[in-house]
Amino acid sequence: MKKVNRVAIVGGTHGNEFTGAFIVKKFEQFPNLIKRSSYETLTILGNPKAFYVGRRYIEKDLNRCFLQENLQNVTLASYEDIRAKEITKILKEDSQTKVDVIIDLHSTTANMGLSIILGNQHPFLLKLAAYLSAVNPLVNVCYTTPEKGSNFLRSLNELGFVIEVGAVAQGVLNADLFQKTEQLIHTILDYLEKHNQGDIPETNYPLTLYKSIGTVDYPRNENGEIQAMIHPDIQFRDYQPLNPGDPLFLTLDGKAIAYKGASTVYPIFINEAAYYEKGIAMLFTEKQIITDVGV
Amino acid sequence: MKKVNRVAIVGGTHGNEFTGAFIVKKFEQFPNLIKRSSYETLTILGNPKAFYVGRRYIEKDLNRCFLQENLQNVTLASYEDIRAKEITKILKEDSQTKVDVIIDLHSTTANMGLSIILGNQHPFLLKLAAYLSAVNPLVNVCYTTPEKGSNFLRSLNELGFVIEVGAVAQGVLNADLFQKTEQLIHTILDYLEKHNQGDIPETNYPLTLYKSIGTVDYPRNENGEIQAMIHPDIQFRDYQPLNPGDPLFLTLDGKAIAYKGASTVYPIFINEAAYYEKGIAMLFTEKQIITDVGV
């Protein structure tokens, strides 16, 4: 792995995810906090207009605007399409500012604790993730594969990843999660510094990786209206095993709907507010333990 | 007190407060659930357009559109102004549908449990509220005085009140709170039935009333940008005593800001997402115990 020369911390890619947005605001105010001797760190407030009005986005989800072909499509001219092109220019194209690592900060109404979300299995990312989950028991690591080329901001760089924290309501700043997220960022920045200094510990931590295997929608009627809720037994129980026959949903009139799959899965993003419109009640993952992530 | 002839249950006055909106949807699907022998019950989805897009409102907060003079002002023509006039016609003006009692269902990101919010101290409401908090320990009762005539939907009727439940994120349906809220509605409907049948228990339950004495904003800089968060010690601690010197906020750079008032207060609506834009971090209340609410 080559030396890291520049790192980007992005917050507020979704305007109503205040944890990341306010952490970026803080780092803008106190830039010394993210200064390290061997590389440069820059901050970006992803969607300033959406942050200002406290909404996820203005016209479309910015974090679905980074498909390579769309970034090159000049006819796409919504606020978020334009913003995606601006961010791409800064983080990827302009040789004065382009980065080697992207940390994109998100929050969720699901009980995801401190999650690291990877979009690829670059050995350096796996080793970093293994280290983070070893030193901080609140950290879980997931891997979500892009279906048809990734449209996420993190995919601008092979060393791009997401920190996803929750449970926290949209449009709310939670001091406890704010502090834990900031602490995690400092651990990452220190790790990158050690990497540059050839000082990464030899220890090969095992990595528990939750790999997405698909999404589940809410039960709906023929008009698309939701007919059942997340069952109380699994609400806020992200990363916990869901076995065949376990309750999954509860209809509005109180009947449990069981999980009918053949094998145990580990749901994540359970009851994320922003996913109602996407037809996603949760993601199912498989749990994989990687004992050797050595680079 | 005269007989109750018609009761309205309103949900989704704010489109992203799903608990009430989905309870109304359920009652529309199963109308027998809210049928009682001595009066009629109608349901209203307050802001259908906002509910459809999962936002609090489209153009302005519907639950601030019910000031008497605004309802009569024909130049006010936003979607919510028009909707407020429609609702007023149904609940107050049309003799075929006008109601004696309004139950307006709301939810909040603050940890308000099951709160009954009164806008006046009509003896019948006080007695009902005392009964509800006696039979259900999760129920708290607050009283918020309108500053310059009430602009809330509940104020269409002297027997109008709010059920405010939380903590729950905006745009999220939480099964546990959904069921508790529905149960509370049934208790209220049964109470009204007993009232009509002259069968209200004689017991004079004491009432603990949290009376609003003002609002507190977040510390902000000269540009209006938030500089501090709700202190972790009071997050989710609505209705708990806050004493002089107790921590209130935490600045982004980690300094505690203490409550400097002279007397103990009881904060409510702590860290409600929708109140950031209104300049409200919480409401302070005083606790009052009324031993005799007899009508």
Interface residues (C-beta under 8 A of the other chain):
Chain A: F22 K25 K26 Q29 F30 G54 R55 T109 A167 V168 A169 Q170 G171 V172 L173 N174 A175 D176 F178 Q179 E225 I226 M229 I230 H231 P232 Q235 L250 L252 D253 G254 N271 A273 A274 Y276 E277
Chain B: F22 K25 K26 Q29 F30 G54 R55 T109 A167 V168 A169 Q170 G171 V172 L173 N174 A175 D176 F178 Q179 E225 I226 M229 I230 H231 P232 Q235 L250 L252 D253 G254 N271 A273 A274 Y276 E277
